Amino acid sequence: LNDIYQLGLNADLAVLSACRTGLGKPLPGEGFIGLTRGFMYAGVPRVMVSLWDVPDRETAQLMKLFYRNLLTRRLAPSAALRNAQMQMLKQAESNAPFFWAAFTLQGDPE
């Protein structure tokens, strides 16, 4: 985590699509310390993370929809994620919240 703190990143968004990237350890008086905090401390205003293990196929599907919404449709990161999640909800094979609700955007929503 200290290595991330020192990066000085110049990015608008970090997407950490691996499993459980949004979890951290509680630190008394500080709250939870984890990758999200590290990237924000390094200068990234918004970080997309996952809260539990999601199968690779569904993660790839969500990421494809998210990036299409973000880059092609030019939606804000929060809207791009919400839209991708709603698209997965409409598909029979991935409509269970287990497959798409693990992903959350933390920080500045726009």
Biopython code that builds the backbone (N, CA, C, O; Angstrom):
import numpy as np
from Bio.PDB.StructureBuilder import StructureBuilder

atoms = [
    (1, "LEU", "N", (0.819, -1.189, 0.000)),
    (1, "LEU", "CA", (0.000, 0.000, 0.000)),
    (1, "LEU", "C", (0.867, 1.259, 0.000)),
    (1, "LEU", "O", (0.532, 2.246, -0.655)),
    (2, "ASN", "N", (1.964, 1.225, 0.724)),
    (2, "ASN", "CA", (2.862, 2.382, 0.735)),
    (2, "ASN", "C", (3.414, 2.680, -0.652)),
    (2, "ASN", "O", (3.623, 3.842, -1.000)),
    (3, "ASP", "N", (3.652, 1.637, -1.447)),
    (3, "ASP", "CA", (4.126, 1.843, -2.820)),
    (3, "ASP", "C", (3.097, 2.606, -3.642)),
    (3, "ASP", "O", (3.463, 3.470, -4.438)),
    (4, "ILE", "N", (1.824, 2.300, -3.461)),
    (4, "ILE", "CA", (0.760, 2.991, -4.197)),
    (4, "ILE", "C", (0.677, 4.443, -3.755)),
    (4, "ILE", "O", (0.521, 5.335, -4.588)),
    (5, "TYR", "N", (0.782, 4.692, -2.437)),
    (5, "TYR", "CA", (0.723, 6.063, -1.919)),
    (5, "TYR", "C", (1.725, 6.975, -2.623)),
    (5, "TYR", "O", (1.446, 8.155, -2.834)),
    (6, "GLN", "N", (2.860, 6.450, -2.978)),
    (6, "GLN", "CA", (3.948, 7.257, -3.526)),
    (6, "GLN", "C", (3.930, 7.388, -5.052)),
    (6, "GLN", "O", (4.835, 8.002, -5.619)),
    (7, "LEU", "N", (2.941, 6.837, -5.715)),
    (7, "LEU", "CA", (2.934, 6.827, -7.177)),
    (7, "LEU", "C", (2.683, 8.192, -7.812)),
    (7, "LEU", "O", (3.225, 8.462, -8.884)),
    (8, "GLY", "N", (1.899, 9.046, -7.206)),
    (8, "GLY", "CA", (1.575, 10.330, -7.824)),
    (8, "GLY", "C", (0.896, 10.139, -9.171)),
    (8, "GLY", "O", (1.389, 10.627, -10.188)),
    (9, "LEU", "N", (-0.213, 9.445, -9.190)),
    (9, "LEU", "CA", (-0.902, 9.100, -10.433)),
    (9, "LEU", "C", (-1.658, 10.284, -11.022)),
    (9, "LEU", "O", (-2.229, 11.099, -10.296)),
    (10, "ASN", "N", (-1.652, 10.363, -12.330)),
    (10, "ASN", "CA", (-2.399, 11.390, -13.049)),
    (10, "ASN", "C", (-3.474, 10.683, -13.873)),
    (10, "ASN", "O", (-3.387, 10.606, -15.099)),
    (11, "ALA", "N", (-4.479, 10.173, -13.181)),
    (11, "ALA", "CA", (-5.560, 9.430, -13.836)),
    (11, "ALA", "C", (-6.886, 9.882, -13.248)),
    (11, "ALA", "O", (-6.964, 10.248, -12.075)),
    (12, "ASP", "N", (-7.926, 9.854, -14.068)),
    (12, "ASP", "CA", (-9.261, 10.216, -13.601)),
    (12, "ASP", "C", (-9.976, 9.049, -12.938)),
    (12, "ASP", "O", (-10.889, 9.247, -12.137)),
    (13, "LEU", "N", (-9.558, 7.830, -13.274)),
    (13, "LEU", "CA", (-10.262, 6.641, -12.812)),
    (13, "LEU", "C", (-9.294, 5.468, -12.743)),
    (13, "LEU", "O", (-8.472, 5.273, -13.638)),
    (14, "ALA", "N", (-9.400, 4.689, -11.669)),
    (14, "ALA", "CA", (-8.689, 3.411, -11.571)),
    (14, "ALA", "C", (-9.749, 2.321, -11.470)),
    (14, "ALA", "O", (-10.668, 2.419, -10.656)),
    (15, "VAL", "N", (-9.627, 1.293, -12.285)),
    (15, "VAL", "CA", (-10.560, 0.165, -12.255)),
    (15, "VAL", "C", (-9.785, -1.053, -11.771)),
    (15, "VAL", "O", (-8.867, -1.529, -12.438)),
    (16, "LEU", "N", (-10.172, -1.547, -10.602)),
    (16, "LEU", "CA", (-9.524, -2.709, -10.005)),
    (16, "LEU", "C", (-10.522, -3.859, -10.064)),
    (16, "LEU", "O", (-11.269, -4.091, -9.114)),
    (17, "SER", "N", (-10.531, -4.571, -11.177)),
    (17, "SER", "CA", (-11.579, -5.562, -11.440)),
    (17, "SER", "C", (-11.296, -6.938, -10.852)),
    (17, "SER", "O", (-12.109, -7.849, -11.012)),
    (18, "ALA", "N", (-10.177, -7.110, -10.182)),
    (18, "ALA", "CA", (-9.900, -8.395, -9.537)),
    (18, "ALA", "C", (-10.852, -8.595, -8.355)),
    (18, "ALA", "O", (-11.563, -7.670, -7.963)),
    (19, "CYS", "N", (-10.862, -9.774, -7.805)),
    (19, "CYS", "CA", (-11.785, -10.094, -6.711)),
    (19, "CYS", "C", (-11.423, -9.378, -5.415)),
    (19, "CYS", "O", (-10.256, -9.310, -5.029)),
    (20, "ARG", "N", (-12.428, -8.857, -4.764)),
    (20, "ARG", "CA", (-12.334, -8.260, -3.430)),
    (20, "ARG", "C", (-11.389, -7.062, -3.335)),
    (20, "ARG", "O", (-10.804, -6.831, -2.276)),
    (21, "THR", "N", (-11.232, -6.314, -4.390)),
    (21, "THR", "CA", (-10.319, -5.169, -4.356)),
    (21, "THR", "C", (-10.858, -4.020, -3.518)),
    (21, "THR", "O", (-10.105, -3.112, -3.167)),
    (22, "GLY", "N", (-12.146, -4.041, -3.191)),
    (22, "GLY", "CA", (-12.737, -2.974, -2.392)),
    (22, "GLY", "C", (-12.691, -3.225, -0.897)),
    (22, "GLY", "O", (-13.136, -2.386, -0.113)),
    (23, "LEU", "N", (-12.163, -4.360, -0.495)),
    (23, "LEU", "CA", (-12.095, -4.666, 0.929)),
    (23, "LEU", "C", (-10.811, -4.112, 1.521)),
    (23, "LEU", "O", (-9.817, -3.929, 0.819)),
    (24, "GLY", "N", (-10.843, -3.856, 2.789)),
    (24, "GLY", "CA", (-9.663, -3.344, 3.471)),
    (24, "GLY", "C", (-9.646, -3.830, 4.905)),
    (24, "GLY", "O", (-10.440, -4.681, 5.306)),
    (25, "LYS", "N", (-8.727, -3.272, 5.664)),
    (25, "LYS", "CA", (-8.604, -3.619, 7.076)),
    (25, "LYS", "C", (-9.003, -2.408, 7.907)),
    (25, "LYS", "O", (-8.607, -1.284, 7.598)),
    (26, "PRO", "N", (-9.793, -2.633, 8.972)),
    (26, "PRO", "CA", (-10.160, -1.499, 9.827)),
    (26, "PRO", "C", (-8.957, -1.032, 10.643)),
    (26, "PRO", "O", (-8.221, -1.841, 11.208)),
    (27, "LEU", "N", (-8.772, 0.270, 10.693)),
    (27, "LEU", "CA", (-7.695, 0.868, 11.476)),
    (27, "LEU", "C", (-8.343, 1.864, 12.434)),
    (27, "LEU", "O", (-8.926, 2.851, 11.985)),
    (28, "PRO", "N", (-8.254, 1.628, 13.740)),
    (28, "PRO", "CA", (-8.913, 2.515, 14.706)),
    (28, "PRO", "C", (-8.552, 3.986, 14.479)),
    (28, "PRO", "O", (-7.382, 4.345, 14.344)),
    (29, "GLY", "N", (-9.574, 4.812, 14.441)),
    (29, "GLY", "CA", (-9.379, 6.244, 14.245)),
    (29, "GLY", "C", (-9.201, 6.663, 12.800)),
    (29, "GLY", "O", (-9.167, 7.858, 12.508)),
    (30, "GLU", "N", (-9.085, 5.706, 11.887)),
    (30, "GLU", "CA", (-8.840, 6.004, 10.474)),
    (30, "GLU", "C", (-9.927, 5.477, 9.552)),
    (30, "GLU", "O", (-10.135, 6.027, 8.470)),
    (31, "GLY", "N", (-10.620, 4.426, 9.956)),
    (31, "GLY", "CA", (-11.567, 3.762, 9.073)),
    (31, "GLY", "C", (-10.891, 2.578, 8.401)),
    (31, "GLY", "O", (-9.946, 2.000, 8.940)),
    (32, "PHE", "N", (-11.381, 2.224, 7.223)),
    (32, "PHE", "CA", (-10.817, 1.089, 6.498)),
    (32, "PHE", "C", (-9.650, 1.534, 5.621)),
    (32, "PHE", "O", (-9.720, 2.552, 4.934)),
    (33, "ILE", "N", (-8.596, 0.759, 5.662)),
    (33, "ILE", "CA", (-7.402, 1.020, 4.864)),
    (33, "ILE", "C", (-7.312, -0.081, 3.813)),
    (33, "ILE", "O", (-7.295, -1.266, 4.146)),
    (34, "GLY", "N", (-7.253, 0.318, 2.535)),
    (34, "GLY", "CA", (-7.167, -0.668, 1.472)),
    (34, "GLY", "C", (-6.731, -0.023, 0.170)),
    (34, "GLY", "O", (-6.258, 1.114, 0.153)),
    (35, "LEU", "N", (-6.894, -0.752, -0.909)),
    (35, "LEU", "CA", (-6.455, -0.274, -2.221)),
    (35, "LEU", "C", (-7.161, 1.007, -2.645)),
    (35, "LEU", "O", (-6.542, 1.881, -3.251)),
    (36, "THR", "N", (-8.452, 1.128, -2.333)),
    (36, "THR", "CA", (-9.182, 2.339, -2.710)),
    (36, "THR", "C", (-8.520, 3.563, -2.109)),
    (36, "THR", "O", (-8.259, 4.542, -2.808)),
    (37, "ARG", "N", (-8.253, 3.510, -0.832)),
    (37, "ARG", "CA", (-7.601, 4.635, -0.159)),
    (37, "ARG", "C", (-6.222, 4.902, -0.761)),
    (37, "ARG", "O", (-5.838, 6.056, -0.951)),
    (38, "GLY", "N", (-5.488, 3.850, -1.057)),
    (38, "GLY", "CA", (-4.166, 4.018, -1.645)),
    (38, "GLY", "C", (-4.208, 4.758, -2.969)),
    (38, "GLY", "O", (-3.425, 5.683, -3.187)),
    (39, "PHE", "N", (-5.107, 4.363, -3.848)),
    (39, "PHE", "CA", (-5.207, 5.023, -5.152)),
    (39, "PHE", "C", (-5.706, 6.454, -5.025)),
    (39, "PHE", "O", (-5.248, 7.335, -5.753)),
    (40, "MET", "N", (-6.639, 6.696, -4.110)),
    (40, "MET", "CA", (-7.121, 8.067, -3.914)),
    (40, "MET", "C", (-6.020, 8.950, -3.332)),
    (40, "MET", "O", (-5.873, 10.105, -3.730)),
    (41, "TYR", "N", (-5.261, 8.416, -2.405)),
    (41, "TYR", "CA", (-4.138, 9.156, -1.825)),
    (41, "TYR", "C", (-3.108, 9.484, -2.904)),
    (41, "TYR", "O", (-2.459, 10.529, -2.853)),
    (42, "ALA", "N", (-2.962, 8.587, -3.879)),
    (42, "ALA", "CA", (-2.004, 8.793, -4.971)),
    (42, "ALA", "C", (-2.528, 9.754, -6.035)),
    (42, "ALA", "O", (-1.828, 10.037, -7.008)),
    (43, "GLY", "N", (-3.754, 10.260, -5.862)),
    (43, "GLY", "CA", (-4.261, 11.279, -6.767)),
    (43, "GLY", "C", (-5.396, 10.882, -7.683)),
    (43, "GLY", "O", (-5.826, 11.693, -8.504)),
    (44, "VAL", "N", (-5.899, 9.662, -7.575)),
    (44, "VAL", "CA", (-6.997, 9.214, -8.433)),
    (44, "VAL", "C", (-8.321, 9.563, -7.738)),
    (44, "VAL", "O", (-8.572, 9.075, -6.635)),
    (45, "PRO", "N", (-9.172, 10.392, -8.353)),
    (45, "PRO", "CA", (-10.390, 10.844, -7.675)),
    (45, "PRO", "C", (-11.509, 9.811, -7.576)),
    (45, "PRO", "O", (-12.420, 9.973, -6.764)),
    (46, "ARG", "N", (-11.461, 8.763, -8.379)),
    (46, "ARG", "CA", (-12.510, 7.738, -8.319)),
    (46, "ARG", "C", (-11.898, 6.372, -8.635)),
    (46, "ARG", "O", (-11.044, 6.236, -9.511)),
    (47, "VAL", "N", (-12.362, 5.373, -7.894)),
    (47, "VAL", "CA", (-11.816, 4.021, -8.012)),
    (47, "VAL", "C", (-12.982, 3.034, -8.065)),
    (47, "VAL", "O", (-13.864, 3.062, -7.207)),
    (48, "MET", "N", (-12.982, 2.169, -9.070)),
    (48, "MET", "CA", (-13.988, 1.117, -9.169)),
    (48, "MET", "C", (-13.379, -0.171, -8.635)),
    (48, "MET", "O", (-12.295, -0.577, -9.053)),
    (49, "VAL", "N", (-14.088, -0.812, -7.704)),
    (49, "VAL", "CA", (-13.583, -2.003, -7.025)),
    (49, "VAL", "C", (-14.683, -3.058, -6.929)),
    (49, "VAL", "O", (-15.847, -2.798, -7.233)),
    (50, "SER", "N", (-14.286, -4.249, -6.501)),
    (50, "SER", "CA", (-15.270, -5.314, -6.263)),
    (50, "SER", "C", (-15.251, -5.693, -4.784)),
    (50, "SER", "O", (-14.222, -5.604, -4.115)),
    (51, "LEU", "N", (-16.402, -6.114, -4.298)),
    (51, "LEU", "CA", (-16.546, -6.432, -2.880)),
    (51, "LEU", "C", (-16.533, -7.926, -2.587)),
    (51, "LEU", "O", (-16.399, -8.323, -1.429)),
    (52, "TRP", "N", (-16.670, -8.763, -3.614)),
    (52, "TRP", "CA", (-16.586, -10.207, -3.424)),
    (52, "TRP", "C", (-16.109, -10.855, -4.717)),
    (52, "TRP", "O", (-15.987, -10.198, -5.751)),
    (53, "ASP", "N", (-15.842, -12.159, -4.640)),
    (53, "ASP", "CA", (-15.379, -12.926, -5.795)),
    (53, "ASP", "C", (-16.506, -13.050, -6.818)),
    (53, "ASP", "O", (-17.611, -13.482, -6.490)),
    (54, "VAL", "N", (-16.216, -12.672, -8.041)),
    (54, "VAL", "CA", (-17.155, -12.807, -9.155)),
    (54, "VAL", "C", (-16.454, -13.648, -10.221)),
    (54, "VAL", "O", (-15.281, -13.409, -10.508)),
    (55, "PRO", "N", (-17.137, -14.621, -10.813)),
    (55, "PRO", "CA", (-16.507, -15.436, -11.854)),
    (55, "PRO", "C", (-15.930, -14.579, -12.992)),
    (55, "PRO", "O", (-16.465, -13.521, -13.323)),
    (56, "ASP", "N", (-14.844, -15.055, -13.570)),
    (56, "ASP", "CA", (-14.143, -14.313, -14.625)),
    (56, "ASP", "C", (-15.051, -13.950, -15.796)),
    (56, "ASP", "O", (-14.986, -12.832, -16.309)),
    (57, "ARG", "N", (-15.891, -14.882, -16.216)),
    (57, "ARG", "CA", (-16.758, -14.629, -17.377)),
    (57, "ARG", "C", (-17.670, -13.430, -17.144)),
    (57, "ARG", "O", (-17.789, -12.559, -18.005)),
    (58, "GLU", "N", (-18.308, -13.389, -15.986)),
    (58, "GLU", "CA", (-19.222, -12.284, -15.689)),
    (58, "GLU", "C", (-18.473, -10.981, -15.427)),
    (58, "GLU", "O", (-18.963, -9.903, -15.766)),
    (59, "THR", "N", (-17.287, -11.075, -14.825)),
    (59, "THR", "CA", (-16.476, -9.866, -14.634)),
    (59, "THR", "C", (-16.094, -9.284, -15.987)),
    (59, "THR", "O", (-16.206, -8.076, -16.194)),
    (60, "ALA", "N", (-15.646, -10.129, -16.907)),
    (60, "ALA", "CA", (-15.278, -9.663, -18.248)),
    (60, "ALA", "C", (-16.477, -9.055, -18.964)),
    (60, "ALA", "O", (-16.348, -8.042, -19.652)),
    (61, "GLN", "N", (-17.632, -9.668, -18.801)),
    (61, "GLN", "CA", (-18.850, -9.151, -19.429)),
    (61, "GLN", "C", (-19.185, -7.760, -18.884)),
    (61, "GLN", "O", (-19.489, -6.846, -19.650)),
    (62, "LEU", "N", (-19.129, -7.605, -17.562)),
    (62, "LEU", "CA", (-19.427, -6.306, -16.959)),
    (62, "LEU", "C", (-18.411, -5.254, -17.399)),
    (62, "LEU", "O", (-18.781, -4.122, -17.710)),
    (63, "MET", "N", (-17.129, -5.628, -17.426)),
    (63, "MET", "CA", (-16.091, -4.672, -17.825)),
    (63, "MET", "C", (-16.274, -4.235, -19.279)),
    (63, "MET", "O", (-16.097, -3.060, -19.600)),
    (64, "LYS", "N", (-16.624, -5.166, -20.148)),
    (64, "LYS", "CA", (-16.866, -4.826, -21.557)),
    (64, "LYS", "C", (-18.001, -3.814, -21.667)),
    (64, "LYS", "O", (-17.885, -2.826, -22.392)),
    (65, "LEU", "N", (-19.094, -4.055, -20.955)),
    (65, "LEU", "CA", (-20.233, -3.132, -20.974)),
    (65, "LEU", "C", (-19.859, -1.787, -20.352)),
    (65, "LEU", "O", (-20.225, -0.736, -20.877)),
    (66, "PHE", "N", (-19.136, -1.819, -19.240)),
    (66, "PHE", "CA", (-18.719, -0.594, -18.564)),
    (66, "PHE", "C", (-17.869, 0.279, -19.489)),
    (66, "PHE", "O", (-18.142, 1.469, -19.647)),
    (67, "TYR", "N", (-16.843, -0.311, -20.099)),
    (67, "TYR", "CA", (-15.959, 0.476, -20.966)),
    (67, "TYR", "C", (-16.673, 0.957, -22.226)),
    (67, "TYR", "O", (-16.378, 2.044, -22.722)),
    (68, "ARG", "N", (-17.591, 0.175, -22.742)),
    (68, "ARG", "CA", (-18.379, 0.631, -23.889)),
    (68, "ARG", "C", (-19.195, 1.869, -23.487)),
    (68, "ARG", "O", (-19.248, 2.850, -24.228)),
    (69, "ASN", "N", (-19.822, 1.815, -22.323)),
    (69, "ASN", "CA", (-20.598, 2.958, -21.833)),
    (69, "ASN", "C", (-19.712, 4.171, -21.569)),
    (69, "ASN", "O", (-20.096, 5.304, -21.860)),
    (70, "LEU", "N", (-18.546, 3.932, -21.027)),
    (70, "LEU", "CA", (-17.630, 5.012, -20.669)),
    (70, "LEU", "C", (-16.996, 5.653, -21.902)),
    (70, "LEU", "O", (-16.966, 6.878, -22.022)),
    (71, "LEU", "N", (-16.494, 4.830, -22.809)),
    (71, "LEU", "CA", (-15.700, 5.340, -23.933)),
    (71, "LEU", "C", (-16.510, 5.626, -25.192)),
    (71, "LEU", "O", (-16.263, 6.624, -25.869)),
    (72, "THR", "N", (-17.460, 4.777, -25.513)),
    (72, "THR", "CA", (-18.247, 4.961, -26.732)),
    (72, "THR", "C", (-19.450, 5.863, -26.490)),
    (72, "THR", "O", (-19.714, 6.789, -27.256)),
    (73, "ARG", "N", (-20.169, 5.579, -25.420)),
    (73, "ARG", "CA", (-21.366, 6.371, -25.120)),
    (73, "ARG", "C", (-21.035, 7.642, -24.337)),
    (73, "ARG", "O", (-21.893, 8.505, -24.152)),
    (74, "ARG", "N", (-19.781, 7.750, -23.879)),
    (74, "ARG", "CA", (-19.284, 8.947, -23.174)),
    (74, "ARG", "C", (-20.059, 9.244, -21.887)),
    (74, "ARG", "O", (-20.284, 10.408, -21.555)),
    (75, "LEU", "N", (-20.466, 8.200, -21.161)),
    (75, "LEU", "CA", (-21.157, 8.376, -19.892)),
    (75, "LEU", "C", (-20.148, 8.635, -18.782)),
    (75, "LEU", "O", (-18.996, 8.210, -18.874)),
    (76, "ALA", "N", (-20.574, 9.327, -17.739)),
    (76, "ALA", "CA", (-19.745, 9.502, -16.546)),
    (76, "ALA", "C", (-19.489, 8.123, -15.940)),
    (76, "ALA", "O", (-20.303, 7.219, -16.128)),
    (77, "PRO", "N", (-18.385, 7.936, -15.218)),
    (77, "PRO", "CA", (-18.086, 6.618, -14.655)),
    (77, "PRO", "C", (-19.226, 6.012, -13.839)),
    (77, "PRO", "O", (-19.504, 4.819, -13.962)),
    (78, "SER", "N", (-19.886, 6.813, -13.013)),
    (78, "SER", "CA", (-20.988, 6.278, -12.204)),
    (78, "SER", "C", (-22.143, 5.816, -13.085)),
    (78, "SER", "O", (-22.727, 4.762, -12.832)),
    (79, "ALA", "N", (-22.475, 6.580, -14.102)),
    (79, "ALA", "CA", (-23.552, 6.208, -15.023)),
    (79, "ALA", "C", (-23.144, 5.009, -15.874)),
    (79, "ALA", "O", (-23.972, 4.145, -16.166)),
    (80, "ALA", "N", (-21.880, 4.952, -16.272)),
    (80, "ALA", "CA", (-21.394, 3.824, -17.074)),
    (80, "ALA", "C", (-21.495, 2.520, -16.294)),
    (80, "ALA", "O", (-21.886, 1.491, -16.846)),
    (81, "LEU", "N", (-21.142, 2.560, -15.008)),
    (81, "LEU", "CA", (-21.241, 1.354, -14.181)),
    (81, "LEU", "C", (-22.697, 0.972, -13.967)),
    (81, "LEU", "O", (-23.067, -0.190, -14.138)),
    (82, "ARG", "N", (-23.520, 1.935, -13.598)),
    (82, "ARG", "CA", (-24.940, 1.638, -13.362)),
    (82, "ARG", "C", (-25.581, 1.054, -14.620)),
    (82, "ARG", "O", (-26.330, 0.080, -14.542)),
    (83, "ASN", "N", (-25.290, 1.645, -15.770)),
    (83, "ASN", "CA", (-25.862, 1.165, -17.022)),
    (83, "ASN", "C", (-25.396, -0.259, -17.313)),
    (83, "ASN", "O", (-26.195, -1.096, -17.732)),
    (84, "ALA", "N", (-24.114, -0.543, -17.095)),
    (84, "ALA", "CA", (-23.589, -1.896, -17.315)),
    (84, "ALA", "C", (-24.278, -2.890, -16.387)),
    (84, "ALA", "O", (-24.619, -3.997, -16.804)),
    (85, "GLN", "N", (-24.483, -2.503, -15.140)),
    (85, "GLN", "CA", (-25.162, -3.386, -14.197)),
    (85, "GLN", "C", (-26.609, -3.636, -14.619)),
    (85, "GLN", "O", (-27.100, -4.760, -14.514)),
    (86, "MET", "N", (-27.282, -2.607, -15.089)),
    (86, "MET", "CA", (-28.665, -2.768, -15.541)),
    (86, "MET", "C", (-28.737, -3.639, -16.794)),
    (86, "MET", "O", (-29.688, -4.400, -16.971)),
    (87, "GLN", "N", (-27.725, -3.525, -17.668)),
    (87, "GLN", "CA", (-27.681, -4.375, -18.857)),
    (87, "GLN", "C", (-27.521, -5.845, -18.459)),
    (87, "GLN", "O", (-28.150, -6.721, -19.052)),
    (88, "MET", "N", (-26.685, -6.112, -17.463)),
    (88, "MET", "CA", (-26.506, -7.493, -17.006)),
    (88, "MET", "C", (-27.768, -8.015, -16.328)),
    (88, "MET", "O", (-28.089, -9.198, -16.437)),
    (89, "LEU", "N", (-28.474, -7.151, -15.639)),
    (89, "LEU", "CA", (-29.721, -7.530, -14.979)),
    (89, "LEU", "C", (-30.754, -8.020, -15.992)),
    (89, "LEU", "O", (-31.587, -8.870, -15.673)),
    (90, "LYS", "N", (-30.700, -7.488, -17.202)),
    (90, "LYS", "CA", (-31.657, -7.853, -18.250)),
    (90, "LYS", "C", (-31.295, -9.149, -18.975)),
    (90, "LYS", "O", (-32.101, -9.668, -19.747)),
    (91, "GLN", "N", (-30.098, -9.673, -18.737)),
    (91, "GLN", "CA", (-29.659, -10.896, -19.406)),
    (91, "GLN", "C", (-29.890, -12.096, -18.480)),
    (91, "GLN", "O", (-29.435, -12.100, -17.336)),
    (92, "ALA", "N", (-30.582, -13.084, -18.969)),
    (92, "ALA", "CA", (-30.975, -14.230, -18.141)),
    (92, "ALA", "C", (-29.790, -14.921, -17.468)),
    (92, "ALA", "O", (-29.890, -15.321, -16.308)),
    (93, "GLU", "N", (-28.671, -15.067, -18.177)),
    (93, "GLU", "CA", (-27.539, -15.818, -17.625)),
    (93, "GLU", "C", (-26.741, -15.026, -16.591)),
    (93, "GLU", "O", (-25.925, -15.611, -15.878)),
    (94, "SER", "N", (-26.954, -13.715, -16.491)),
    (94, "SER", "CA", (-26.173, -12.913, -15.540)),
    (94, "SER", "C", (-27.033, -11.946, -14.732)),
    (94, "SER", "O", (-26.533, -10.936, -14.238)),
    (95, "ASN", "N", (-28.318, -12.248, -14.595)),
    (95, "ASN", "CA", (-29.193, -11.282, -13.934)),
    (95, "ASN", "C", (-29.171, -11.349, -12.410)),
    (95, "ASN", "O", (-29.704, -10.449, -11.761)),
    (96, "ALA", "N", (-28.579, -12.371, -11.823)),
    (96, "ALA", "CA", (-28.484, -12.447, -10.367)),
    (96, "ALA", "C", (-27.531, -11.365, -9.858)),
    (96, "ALA", "O", (-26.456, -11.182, -10.430)),
    (97, "PRO", "N", (-27.900, -10.649, -8.801)),
    (97, "PRO", "CA", (-27.033, -9.594, -8.265)),
    (97, "PRO", "C", (-25.624, -10.078, -7.926)),
    (97, "PRO", "O", (-24.681, -9.287, -7.943)),
    (98, "PHE", "N", (-25.473, -11.354, -7.621)),
    (98, "PHE", "CA", (-24.148, -11.899, -7.333)),
    (98, "PHE", "C", (-23.151, -11.567, -8.437)),
    (98, "PHE", "O", (-21.976, -11.336, -8.155)),
    (99, "PHE", "N", (-23.600, -11.540, -9.682)),
    (99, "PHE", "CA", (-22.709, -11.347, -10.822)),
    (99, "PHE", "C", (-22.359, -9.887, -11.103)),
    (99, "PHE", "O", (-21.330, -9.625, -11.727)),
    (100, "TRP", "N", (-23.167, -8.940, -10.670)),
    (100, "TRP", "CA", (-22.921, -7.544, -11.043)),
    (100, "TRP", "C", (-22.908, -6.561, -9.878)),
    (100, "TRP", "O", (-22.361, -5.466, -10.014)),
    (101, "ALA", "N", (-23.496, -6.919, -8.737)),
    (101, "ALA", "CA", (-23.603, -5.966, -7.625)),
    (101, "ALA", "C", (-22.319, -5.831, -6.811)),
    (101, "ALA", "O", (-22.226, -4.942, -5.965)),
    (102, "ALA", "N", (-21.338, -6.682, -7.042)),
    (102, "ALA", "CA", (-20.079, -6.596, -6.299)),
    (102, "ALA", "C", (-19.281, -5.353, -6.667)),
    (102, "ALA", "O", (-18.430, -4.913, -5.894)),
    (103, "PHE", "N", (-19.546, -4.787, -7.830)),
    (103, "PHE", "CA", (-18.745, -3.668, -8.325)),
    (103, "PHE", "C", (-19.336, -2.339, -7.883)),
    (103, "PHE", "O", (-20.531, -2.087, -8.034)),
    (104, "THR", "N", (-18.475, -1.502, -7.339)),
    (104, "THR", "CA", (-18.899, -0.206, -6.828)),
    (104, "THR", "C", (-17.861, 0.853, -7.190)),
    (104, "THR", "O", (-16.665, 0.578, -7.285)),
    (105, "LEU", "N", (-18.352, 2.054, -7.385)),
    (105, "LEU", "CA", (-17.475, 3.187, -7.685)),
    (105, "LEU", "C", (-17.356, 4.018, -6.424)),
    (105, "LEU", "O", (-18.364, 4.429, -5.849)),
    (106, "GLN", "N", (-16.142, 4.266, -5.995)),
    (106, "GLN", "CA", (-15.910, 5.060, -4.793)),
    (106, "GLN", "C", (-15.197, 6.347, -5.169)),
    (106, "GLN", "O", (-14.347, 6.364, -6.058)),
    (107, "GLY", "N", (-15.551, 7.417, -4.485)),
    (107, "GLY", "CA", (-14.957, 8.717, -4.769)),
    (107, "GLY", "C", (-15.915, 9.598, -5.536)),
    (107, "GLY", "O", (-17.132, 9.474, -5.392)),
    (108, "ASP", "N", (-15.375, 10.486, -6.353)),
    (108, "ASP", "CA", (-16.159, 11.438, -7.142)),
    (108, "ASP", "C", (-16.958, 10.692, -8.210)),
    (108, "ASP", "O", (-16.362, 10.030, -9.059)),
    (109, "PRO", "N", (-18.305, 10.780, -8.192)),
    (109, "PRO", "CA", (-19.106, 10.008, -9.148)),
    (109, "PRO", "C", (-19.042, 10.512, -10.585)),
    (109, "PRO", "O", (-19.348, 9.758, -11.509)),
    (110, "GLU", "N", (-18.662, 11.736, -10.793)),
    (110, "GLU", "CA", (-18.660, 12.296, -12.146)),
    (110, "GLU", "C", (-17.287, 12.211, -12.751)),
    (110, "GLU", "O", (-17.088, 12.634, -13.890)),
]
sb = StructureBuilder()
sb.init_structure("model")
sb.init_model(0)
sb.init_chain("A")
sb.init_seg("    ")
for serial, (resi, resn, name, xyz) in enumerate(atoms, 1):
    if name == "N":
        sb.init_residue(resn, " ", resi, " ")
    sb.init_atom(name, np.array(xyz, "f"), 0.0, 1.0, " ", f" {name:<3s}", serial, name[0])
structure = sb.get_structure()
